[in-house]
Every structure is written in C-alpha cells, then in structure tokens.
Amino acid sequence: MTEEGFSKGQSFNNPPSKVGGQEETRENVTISELSFVPTTEDDGKSITCRAENPNGTGLFLEASWKIDVVYPPIVTLCLGSTLNADDIKEGDDVYFECHVTANPLWRKLTWLHNCVVLNHNLASRTIFSNQSLVMQKVTRQSAGRYQCSVVNSEGETVSNELDFRVQYAPICKHDKVAIVGASRGESVDIICEIESDPPARTYRWKFNNSGETIDVAAERFAKSSNGTHSILRYTPVSELDYGSLSCWASNVVGHQVEPCLFQLVAAGKPFPVKNCSLSNQTSSSVEVYCLPGFDGGLPQHFVLELYSSSSATLRFNMTSYTEPYFFLDNLEPDVTFRIIIFAINMKGKSAGVVLEELTFRDAEKRTAQDGDIAISPVLGILIGATFTIIVVILIIIIRIKRSQNNSSTGLHEQKVSVAAGNQQNTLSSTKPLLRSTSPRDLDERDPDIIPAKYGSPEGECERQVGALNGPQAPLATRNIQKVQNYAQSNVPSPQWISPVTNEQYHQYNNPVAMVSGTFPRESRPKDLRLGNGSSTLHGVTDLELNGMAIKERLMANRLPESCV
C-alpha cells in the first residue's frame, strides 16, 4: 500500500523543503502525517490524502481539505496604464491604481502625498474611486511621492512610493520684487533664479525707467549650466540708469508668464541707530530700544553685541529684523558691560552705537549708601499731586489772611447824617469830638500829607462832600444840609480833612484821578469834622476824633520829598 499527498494536483511524493511528513504502520493500519507551511499563493488551494493498493486496479481511498490562508494586505501602486509618466504637464488629468491582495478583504484604503493624507475633495479635483485616485488638471504642486495604505483584520500595509513628475513652464523662485542697491559707477551682479521642469533653455532681460524700455543684449548676461538661474552684471552711470529690471525664461513646456522683477536704487550703508534707551532694568535683565536711522535705501536689520568691560570678550549677540529692540536677560550681577548696536544692509554695516558702563546691581547687595532711590512712576505722580495741592492750599490761606489784615487795619468809613429840621439838630455838648489815637495808628500814617485848606468857607466843605458823593462813589450817600440855626448858636463852620497814607496821597492827588471825584471803596479817605462847637450828629458812633492832634501833625513844617 502506498500513500500520496496532493495539492491541486501537485504530488508531495517529492515534497519541497516546506513540506515534511512521516509514516507509521501498526498491524494492519498505516498512519501518514504531513507538515506544510502555506504561503499567500496557497490560499484557496486543496490538500488531498490518497491511499492506494498496488495489488489491484482502482483500489484507493482519498480525502481533501481546502486551505484558507489569512494574511495582511499586499499592496502595489502604479500610474494609470494609459498614461506616460514622462509626459505629464500642468493641466493634464491623471489617475493612480492601488492593487491589493488580502485575506480577509481590506476594509480601509488611504492615499498619501508626500506622507500627508489626501482627502476626497471635488473642489480641488481630487477624487477617490474604489482602489483608484483621480486628479484633474494637475499643477506643479501635484508632483511628489504618492503611496496607498490598506488595512484589514491582519494588519496595515503601505505601498511602494511612486514619484510623480509634472512638467511646467519656468516661474520666478522668489515672488517678491528684489531691491538692489548700487552707487554710481558700482558694478553689481543681479541673479535671476527660476524654477521649471525641465530646466530653462533661454533667458531674456529688459530694463525699464520712467522714460523707456530697453532689451538687454544677450552678451551682457549668462546662463547657469543647469539652467536654474541667469546672472546680469549691471553698472549704473547716471540717474537714468536707475529703474527696474525684468527677467524671463523659457523651456520645452512654454515661456515664463510673470517675470522676475528687480528694483535698482541708489544706495549705501545704513546710518547708525539713535536715541538708545534702557528700560525695565532688573538685577539680571534689561530692555534696549533705539530709533532706526536711514536704511541707506535698502532693507536693514539690527545687531546688538554685548561685551564684558573688564575682559573685552564678546558675551553674545542678538539680531532683530524689524526694529532695534532687544531684551537681555540672564546677565551676571555686579559686572560692567558694554553694548554696541549696528544697523546692517546689503551694502554693509553702520558705525556702532556704544552704551558704556552698564552694571546690573544685585538686589541683595544694595545698601542705604546707594544715592539713587528708585521711585515708581505712579508714586512720583502721587507725590507731585499732593505737593501741588498743599501749595495751592497755602496760597489760598495766605491771601485770605492778607485780605483780613487789610480790612482790619484800614480806617472804617463813618456815615454822617445831619437832619434837616431844627428839632433834630440840638446842641448837646460844647466838648469837641475826639478820636483816641494809639501810637501804632500814628506810626502807620504816612507824614507825607499835603494839609487841606483850613478856614475854607462852608461852601467849599460842601463841594468836597459833593465830590465824594458823586454818582460814581460806591459809598452810601452823605446827606449834609446847612443848618440855619448854627449861626445863632455861634458854632464855628465845620472843616473836613482827609488823612490818607503816602500811597493813597499820590493816588488821589493825581489830577487825572481827581477829575472823576471817586475813590476806591477800601481806601477812600475818612472825613474828619473839626470845630470848637459841638452838635449831635446822627449816625456817628462813639468813636472820638482827636482833631487837635491831627491838626498839629498836618501843620508841621515838613514837606514830603515828592512835593519838592
């Protein structure tokens, strides 16, 4: 009896290395064992065990088993079979195919472009269709590495990388206008860099100013060996040589649409920074801010260098591309530093601005001997406001006291009222009116007084009173009428004098001032009525006027210097 194994008709009588087996016979029973390691190709195949009796024809027995091999996906990516990978240009439609073999079947398929997952997006013309990726109107950004990733229950498999090439006409590598600075007579090399696939074959240049456009001769510029850039050497001689330069390139796909632009300007080195200041200084940090100077006609940036004053070694440098502002931190305390700030453009570096003797004091080592006391801005404002309020209050108090002193030391005005009827004017005493005069009052009076005219008639007295009672006088009107029975009583005619100070004298004896017949309310002279007789004066207080003392003082043979 013989035994054989089959796999889809393949006999294992001479099995490969992956197949092994053994036989065992016990009495009338034969047992055969087969060891087999299947591959993905064996999935779905059958294994048959067949026993035959060689002594007879057609005497055999057999049994079959179908093999189910499970494994992660096997993935292969390729470009569409109808496309030529070397002839894809901008604007073409392309598709990729992801071939997958898996058991069990795959349940997720992902597309990757340069290791970035793609999404189904009709707006961007990226379409997923079963195991295919369709891209319409491809651009140069569509070029790159493509992969597909497939997942089933046994694992995930990423396909091979497919390099996808999209040919396109030249474009400028830098989309901004380049500023080129040059002085008169200075030769500068202007480089026009482009991107294209395949490389550019030809270049052309044009110069344009406000007046004309000129094609630059081909011998004035050169093309690189790989076609990625062209170099033009240009030397401005006059003002008309400053303007704009344009550069175009061409390849087998087409001509460059938008040129590379260069603005040629008269330029030089930048000016130094100015008005540098330090702020927010602590024991280990500080902020440095300056105002930029003229940039020389070109974009500039700023560099700060920090040196140790003792060793003159460079500690570190900083660069600011927008403004001359720097923040320095982690600085050693009690070390003197020197800061140098430069402005730099394409033409060179400006002169350095030096900040000397910069020391960062350690807060723990500061003592009361330090002369400087740091005051915050808010505290300074509060102190200044408080001081101002105190000064204003003191000024108000002083002015109030002065006004009170002037009113208390001045002579009080007296109202004299004489009744018109005989019943209201009766002689009550022959004692003359007296005024108690203290030495202080006498000292305060200025002796430089021109005495009034004594012995003037009663009419003159009325004129003086009338002058004081003019329409412009602010005091109450003095109503003085002649009393007819004064002559019968032998009362001498009253006489009015006005004692005033020296300052008031010069003011009131001014001819111009006396025309109006008015006096200020506070300094109007006080009327004194002198005479031997006495009468009862209505409205007069018990203030006594010493007329003799006043008369003797006024009649003294002393003339003021102002009257000489």
Order of alpha helices (4+ residues) and beta strands (2+ residues): beta-beta-beta-beta-beta-beta-beta-beta-beta-beta-beta-beta-beta-beta-beta-beta-beta-beta-beta-beta-beta-beta-beta-beta-beta-beta-beta-beta-beta-beta-beta-beta-alpha-alpha-alpha-beta-alpha-alpha-beta-alpha
